[in-house]
Amino acid sequence: MKTNDYVKYVTQTVVQYIDQPKDERRKLRQEKKDRRATFMYRWFGIIPYVLMLKLRERREQKVREAD
């Protein structure tokens, strides 16, 4: 990609972003955050996430047995 093409692309992207209403930008940003994986999963992978779920299940089971 030539420099001129890149500058044109960046300019179009910025203008498109500026033309959007502020509420729509906020809404899109919030939707993007909601779709993102949890912190634990993103940083440490699936194994700690699974362990956390198992511990939670075990605690809930103990609470049910105590009742």
C-alpha positions as CSV (number, residue, x, y, z in Angstrom):
1,M,0.0,0.0,0.0
2,K,1.4,3.3,-1.0
3,T,1.7,6.2,1.5
4,N,-0.9,8.2,-0.4
5,D,-3.4,5.4,-0.2
6,Y,-2.8,5.0,3.5
7,V,-3.3,8.7,4.2
8,K,-6.5,8.6,2.1
9,Y,-7.8,5.6,4.1
10,V,-7.0,7.1,7.5
11,T,-8.6,10.4,6.4
12,Q,-11.8,8.6,5.4
13,T,-11.9,6.6,8.6
14,V,-11.5,9.8,10.7
15,V,-14.2,11.7,8.8
16,Q,-16.6,8.8,9.1
17,Y,-16.0,8.6,12.8
18,I,-16.5,12.4,13.3
19,D,-19.7,12.3,11.2
20,Q,-21.3,9.8,13.6
21,P,-23.5,11.2,16.3
22,K,-21.9,11.1,19.8
23,D,-24.6,8.8,21.2
24,E,-24.0,6.3,18.4
25,R,-20.2,6.3,19.1
26,R,-20.9,5.7,22.8
27,K,-23.3,2.9,22.0
28,L,-20.8,1.1,19.6
29,R,-18.0,1.5,22.1
30,Q,-20.2,-0.1,24.9
31,E,-21.2,-3.0,22.6
32,K,-17.6,-3.6,21.8
33,K,-16.7,-3.8,25.5
34,D,-19.7,-6.1,26.2
35,R,-18.5,-8.6,23.5
36,R,-15.0,-8.7,24.9
37,A,-14.0,-11.8,26.9
38,T,-13.6,-11.5,30.7
39,F,-10.3,-10.3,32.2
40,M,-9.4,-13.6,33.6
41,Y,-9.9,-15.4,30.3
42,R,-8.1,-12.8,28.2
43,W,-5.0,-12.7,30.4
44,F,-4.6,-16.3,31.7
45,G,-6.5,-18.5,29.3
46,I,-9.1,-21.2,29.8
47,I,-7.6,-23.2,32.6
48,P,-7.9,-20.7,35.4
49,Y,-11.4,-19.8,34.1
50,V,-12.5,-23.5,34.4
51,L,-10.9,-23.8,37.8
52,M,-12.8,-20.7,39.0
53,L,-16.1,-22.1,37.7
54,K,-15.5,-25.5,39.4
55,L,-14.8,-23.8,42.7
56,R,-17.9,-21.7,42.4
57,E,-20.0,-24.9,41.7
58,R,-18.4,-26.6,44.7
59,R,-19.3,-23.6,47.0
60,E,-22.9,-23.5,45.7
61,Q,-23.2,-27.3,46.3
62,K,-22.0,-26.9,49.9
63,V,-24.5,-24.2,50.5
64,R,-27.3,-26.3,49.1
65,E,-26.2,-29.3,51.3
66,A,-26.1,-27.0,54.4
67,D,-29.7,-26.0,53.9
